[in-house]
């Protein structure tokens, strides 16, 4: 598909349903992390650095 091609109706419905689910979802009620690592979340960025050693997931 190119950028100027409209999405099929099924894809448009799926996107609308996903958006409705995101709006209806409640945020997680988790306690704050204690003694966590500083900096960006390692799992989110795909690697973990500990004392200068990078560990790749």
C-alpha positions in Angstrom: 0.0 0.0 0.0 1.1 3.5 -0.6 0.5 6.5 1.6 -2.3 7.8 -0.6 -4.2 4.5 -0.6 -7.1 4.5 1.9 -7.2 1.7 4.5 -9.7 -1.1 3.9 -12.9 -0.9 6.1 -11.7 -3.9 8.2 -8.5 -2.1 9.1 -10.3 1.1 9.9 -12.7 -0.8 12.2 -9.7 -2.5 13.9 -8.0 0.9 14.5 -11.2 2.4 15.9 -11.7 -0.6 18.2 -8.1 -0.4 19.4 -8.4 3.4 20.1 -11.7 2.8 22.1 -9.9 0.1 24.2 -7.0 2.4 24.9 -9.4 5.1 26.1 -11.4 2.7 28.2 -8.3 1.1 29.9 -7.5 2.1 33.4 -3.9 2.9 34.3 -2.1 0.2 36.3 -2.0 0.8 40.1 1.5 -0.3 40.7 3.7 0.7 43.7 6.8 2.8 42.9 10.0 0.9 42.1 12.5 0.8 44.9 16.2 0.6 44.4 15.8 0.5 40.7 18.5 1.3 38.1 18.8 4.9 37.1 18.3 5.9 33.5 16.1 4.6 30.7 14.2 1.3 31.2 16.7 -1.4 30.0 14.0 -3.8 28.8 12.4 -1.1 26.7 15.7 -0.2 24.9 16.8 -3.8 24.5 20.0 -3.9 26.6 21.1 -3.7 30.2 24.3 -2.1 31.4 25.8 -3.0 34.7 29.2 -1.7 35.9 30.2 -1.0 32.3 29.2 -4.4 30.9 26.4 -4.3 28.3 24.2 -7.4 28.4 22.0 -7.8 25.3 18.6 -9.4 25.7 
